[in-house]
Amino acid sequence: MRAVDAGVEGARPVVGLDYLLEKLDGAIAVLAGTRDFAKPAKMAMVLDTARRVMMRDGGCAAIEERAMDLEEAGVFQGSDWATPQILVPDFTIHAFQSPSADTVVVESLSELRLLAVARGQYHHPLITAEEARDFLTRVLVVNISHLFSPPSEVERITQGRLALLSRRVLRYLADQLGYQYVIEMLVKEIWRILQQRPIQVDSVKSMITRIAVSQADPTIDLGNGALGVDRLVTSLFGPTQASREDPGIEIYHMRLKTMDLNSLRNEAIGFARAMHDTGLVSPYHPVLIRHLLSGPDNLIPDALGLSSTGRDCLLCYRDLVYALIDEAVYPETPQAVYGLTLMLERGILYQHPVAPALWRQLGLNLSERSCRRLTSALGDDVPPRVRLLEGVLCILGLPLGVGQGNNPTCQSARALSMWAYNDPDYLLQMVAWAARDDEIIMHFEGKALSSRGVVGLEESALPADLDPVSLLLVPHLDWIYTEMMLLCEDREGDPHRWVNPEFHGWWSGRGFKINVDVETGNLRDLEDFLRHFYAFYHPLYNGNQPLIHPQPAGIAATDSAGRFVGWHAITILRVALDPHAVMRVYFYNPNNDSGQDWGDGLIVDTAGNGERFGEASLPFEQFASRLYIFHLDPLEHGELGSVTQEELERVVAYVHRSWGMGRVPPGGPEGDGSSEESVI
């Protein structure tokens, strides 16, 4: 007899949990007894029943109890979930938001399996209890919105009731592990991201807001996790004495009107300290700065927290700076304050073309398309020109904070970062063309390439999760970059040899080295490639010559197991000894978060080893092992013969254990040691 609950779900009776569990156990037994080649046909019953179980009260606990049975039956067989030791917490975001029910269910089963491992109920051969707990804590951190917020409109449309499943699973995980662990890890994750000083901080601010909400919820016990939270929460909602209790913009503005000079100075110093500490700007900060514009403006340097360099720059370009504040700094655009501050600290206004280019930006008339693009992606709480000004200040102040978003635009993001870092007036020219004229003109070997009329993509098809400058420039730059690549398609070798210098700028070396055969994908002339890289970039082999201009390069991206993922564009910024006397390569990675595990012991650092804001770093040997193309100046001469064979062999071993596995051509080593692309 079929057991049903008294309630109804729609017009149908709700099947009881006991009945579903009996059905699930039967499906697991059938799957376990099925030969490997036939398992996919039996998987549907297991996944569908497991989904229905997890949607019931007590269902997640029941799945946790059956975790070992599910895995041994083969529910993860043939997928990445079969090797939990290499799973990446960040990828769970996309899995939980997938419109595919099977993907959401398998991800949920995997998390509940790891919970059983973390709690000692399942002794897994591939992952320890401590590793499982750490992984699950990170999963909860990156999916924090699922813990405190209902499904968004997009989730409701694409997933329907499936959006509730991931929330039930994640809340069960948090209940079992304890919210204190989540908050502790979340705070660490926020600080790790903020150390990289990204331009886009909306997601970080959203996480801090949710922490503040959880603090006020008496049903959530944060335990020791609440320690250290105040520093982040107050940085946004109450960094100064007069804003401590988050009074609201209007009340705070009224308080400023009654303050004496000493009180205003204390407010200014408090805001500046919080901003430089976190890289985040409270909406109250612009209120103070705008108030100071019409009052004691001698406190503005204090409110920005400027050093002597920044103060001198402000005094020299006072009218321009005040105009930028008046036009771009509002409670709705608080990060403009930090961008302006770091732009002054960089001293780039002393480059003669930059100041007039910013005056042009202040008076720029945006095209209808540009206004529509900015409004559709960033909202209409301020005019599009204000939003773009905020983006311009941020990219000039934080040139290494540009991210590509969830888009395959690493080449364009790298170019924007490089121009902001090395040639800011050229970037401002690009912004003017794209925002005003809906066109960018670049040249390839004397041939003019115009993007006018070719960026006719639908708004919904364009990248939306980018900063304001990238929103306008990336579609143009992507098209021009593709055109340049097409112009080289009949040439022998990798097109990047010709495209990168034309696309990124004259400072990109015309010499070019690659260690992969374009036709076959096999390794080629690896030792010669490495000797050249050492000779041109390593200070001990290039006459201690620092890198003068940032150089485009390409890496073979690998996952935490060292497996090849794809080719990726980065910028080599400098090579230097770190505080521990280790020679490191400091580089820019446009993929939003530079701290990554590339496998085989290669953990990319973003802080603690001499990194500046936005830089990633690796020891020289480890970086060289993931490099596959780089540029050099053919007129410079390094010391190829000085590189020891022992050093080369260590790097080659790294390559062969990771992305180079299976790329050694038939017949022996990678080439004969000579290279047709040698420039020495």
Secondary structure, DSSP 8 states (H G I E B T S, - for coil): ---EEEEEETTEEEE-HHHHHHHHHHHHHHHHTS-GGGHHHHHHHHHHHHHHHHTSTTHHHHHHHTHHHHHHHTTTTTSGGG-GGG--GGGHHHHHT-S-HHHHHHHHHHHHHHHHHHTTSS--SSS-HHHHHHHHHHHHHHTHHHHHS---HHHHHHHTTHHHHHHHHHHHHHHHH-HHHHHHHHHHHHHHHHTT--S--HHHHHHHHHHHHHHH-TT---GGGGTTHHHHHHHHH--SGGGTT---HHHHHHHHHT--HHHHHHHHHHHHHHHHHHS---THHHHHHHHHHTS-GGGHHHHHT--HHHHHHHHHTHHHHHHHHHHH--TT-THHHHHHHHHHHHTGGGSTTHHHHHHHHHT----HHHHHHHHHHH-SSS-HHHHHHHHHHHHHH-GGG----SSS-HHHHHHHHHHHHH-HHHHHHHHHIIIIIS--EEEETTEEEE-TTT----GGGS--SS-HHHHHHHHHHHHHHHHHHHHTTTSSS-THHHHHHHHH-TTS-SEEEE-B-TTT--B-SHHHHHHHHHHHH-TTTTTS----S-EEEEEEEE-TT--EEEEEEEEEEEEEE-TTS-EEEEEE--SS----B-STT-B-BSSSSS--TT-EEEEHHHHHTTEEEEEE-TT----GGGS-HHHHHHHHHHHHHTTTTT-S-TTSSSS-S--TT---
